[in-house]
Amino acid sequence: MSIDNELVALQSRLRAVRISKGLTLSQVSSQSNGSISAIALGSYERGDRSLSTQKLFEISQIYGVPVNELLAPPSKGIDSGRVIIDLRKLSINQDSSTEAPLKIIQRIAAMRHDWNGEVISLRSTDVTMLKIFADYSEEEIGTFLQNFALAKLK
């Protein structure tokens, strides 16, 4: 992987983690006590501004995740044990075949008290339960995950 690709992955990861925590740029700025402005954070996420190691550690601390979580590309797919689902896309889908999976995923989120309404990280056990209760075949669960995963599965 090239350095440019690594930087783009870091920028995407910064935004994805912030969104998964349910934080706006302004909220992160407030939590940083002004050491990171909303404008600067947005610039880091877009790649318009260089990110220092110190700022990376500060962001990591605000998000409550280890720095390596921000640096490592998120693993996706059933084999990795985690699939991040875009709930916004799933919620606005007009296909009646997604009603049951949406309800199941909403229940998973409620049980975890991890509801931000935008994305949810499904563990491999969650995917197994989704497959069982939505009565999906292997092919159907794969298609569902491909359609609603935040990033395309490999």
C-alpha positions as CSV (number, residue, x, y, z in Angstrom):
1,M,0.0,0.0,0.0
2,S,1.4,3.4,-0.9
3,I,1.8,6.3,1.6
4,D,-1.0,8.2,-0.1
5,N,-3.3,5.3,0.3
6,E,-2.3,4.9,3.9
7,L,-3.0,8.6,4.5
8,V,-6.4,8.4,2.9
9,A,-7.2,5.4,5.0
10,L,-6.3,7.3,8.2
11,Q,-8.4,10.3,7.1
12,S,-11.4,8.0,6.5
13,R,-10.8,6.2,9.8
14,L,-10.8,9.5,11.7
15,R,-14.2,10.4,10.3
16,A,-15.6,6.9,10.7
17,V,-14.6,6.6,14.4
18,R,-15.9,10.1,15.1
19,I,-19.2,9.3,13.5
20,S,-19.4,5.9,15.2
21,K,-19.0,7.7,18.6
22,G,-21.9,10.0,17.6
23,L,-19.8,13.1,17.7
24,T,-19.9,16.2,15.6
25,L,-16.8,18.2,14.7
26,S,-17.9,20.9,17.1
27,Q,-18.4,18.4,20.0
28,V,-14.9,17.0,19.5
29,S,-13.6,20.6,19.6
30,S,-15.4,21.2,22.8
31,Q,-14.1,18.0,24.4
32,S,-10.6,19.0,23.4
33,N,-11.0,22.2,25.4
34,G,-10.1,24.1,22.3
35,S,-6.9,22.4,21.5
36,I,-8.4,21.0,18.3
37,S,-10.8,23.2,16.4
38,A,-13.7,21.9,14.4
39,I,-12.2,23.4,11.3
40,A,-8.8,21.6,11.9
41,L,-10.5,18.3,12.6
42,G,-12.5,18.5,9.4
43,S,-9.3,19.4,7.6
44,Y,-7.5,16.3,9.1
45,E,-10.5,14.1,7.9
46,R,-10.4,15.6,4.4
47,G,-6.6,15.5,4.2
48,D,-6.3,19.2,3.7
49,R,-4.0,19.6,6.8
50,S,-1.1,17.5,8.1
51,L,-1.8,15.7,11.3
52,S,0.9,15.7,14.0
53,T,1.5,12.8,16.2
54,Q,0.5,14.9,19.2
55,K,-2.9,15.7,17.7
56,L,-3.4,12.1,16.7
57,F,-2.9,11.1,20.3
58,E,-5.2,13.8,21.5
59,I,-7.9,12.7,19.1
60,S,-7.4,9.1,20.2
61,Q,-7.9,10.1,23.8
62,I,-11.1,12.1,23.0
63,Y,-12.5,9.1,21.1
64,G,-11.5,6.7,23.8
65,V,-9.7,4.4,21.4
66,P,-6.1,3.3,21.1
67,V,-4.0,5.1,18.5
68,N,-3.5,1.9,16.6
69,E,-7.3,1.7,16.1
70,L,-7.0,5.0,14.2
71,L,-4.0,3.9,12.2
72,A,-5.1,0.4,11.3
73,P,-7.6,0.0,8.6
74,P,-10.8,-1.3,10.1
75,S,-11.3,-5.0,9.4
76,K,-14.5,-5.7,7.6
77,G,-16.3,-8.9,6.8
78,I,-17.6,-11.9,8.6
79,D,-14.2,-13.5,8.9
80,S,-12.8,-10.5,10.7
81,G,-15.5,-10.6,13.3
82,R,-16.9,-7.2,12.5
83,V,-19.0,-5.6,9.9
84,I,-20.0,-1.9,10.1
85,I,-23.5,-1.4,8.8
86,D,-24.8,2.0,7.5
87,L,-28.1,2.3,9.4
88,R,-29.0,5.5,7.5
89,K,-28.9,3.6,4.2
90,L,-30.7,0.6,5.6
91,S,-33.4,2.8,7.2
92,I,-34.3,4.7,4.0
93,N,-34.3,1.5,1.9
94,Q,-37.8,1.0,0.5
95,D,-37.4,-2.8,0.0
96,S,-39.7,-4.7,2.3
97,S,-37.1,-7.5,2.6
98,T,-35.0,-5.2,4.8
99,E,-37.7,-4.6,7.4
100,A,-36.9,-7.7,9.5
101,P,-33.1,-7.2,9.5
102,L,-33.5,-3.5,10.4
103,K,-35.7,-4.5,13.4
104,I,-33.1,-7.1,14.5
105,I,-30.2,-4.7,14.1
106,Q,-32.1,-2.0,16.1
107,R,-32.7,-4.5,18.9
108,I,-29.0,-5.4,18.9
109,A,-28.1,-1.7,19.2
110,A,-30.7,-1.2,22.0
111,M,-29.3,-4.2,23.9
112,R,-25.8,-2.7,23.7
113,H,-27.0,0.9,24.6
114,D,-24.9,1.7,21.5
115,W,-27.3,3.6,19.4
116,N,-26.3,6.6,17.4
117,G,-28.7,6.0,14.6
118,E,-26.0,6.2,11.9
119,V,-23.7,3.1,12.0
120,I,-23.4,0.0,14.0
121,S,-20.6,-2.5,14.2
122,L,-22.0,-6.0,14.0
123,R,-19.9,-8.8,15.5
124,S,-19.7,-12.2,13.9
125,T,-22.2,-13.5,16.4
126,D,-24.6,-10.7,15.5
127,V,-24.3,-11.6,11.8
128,T,-25.1,-15.2,12.7
129,M,-28.2,-14.2,14.6
130,L,-29.2,-11.8,11.8
131,K,-28.9,-14.7,9.4
132,I,-31.0,-17.0,11.5
133,F,-33.8,-14.6,12.5
134,A,-34.1,-12.9,9.1
135,D,-34.1,-16.4,7.6
136,Y,-31.2,-15.6,5.2
137,S,-29.2,-18.1,3.2
138,E,-25.4,-17.7,3.0
139,E,-25.8,-15.9,-0.3
140,E,-28.6,-13.6,1.0
141,I,-26.6,-12.6,4.1
142,G,-23.6,-11.9,1.9
143,T,-25.7,-9.7,-0.4
144,F,-27.3,-7.9,2.5
145,L,-23.9,-7.1,4.0
146,Q,-22.5,-6.0,0.7
147,N,-25.4,-3.6,0.2
148,F,-25.4,-2.1,3.7
149,A,-21.8,-2.3,4.9
150,L,-20.1,1.1,5.4
151,A,-17.3,-0.1,3.2
152,K,-17.4,-2.8,0.6
153,L,-16.4,-6.2,2.0
154,K,-13.5,-8.0,0.6
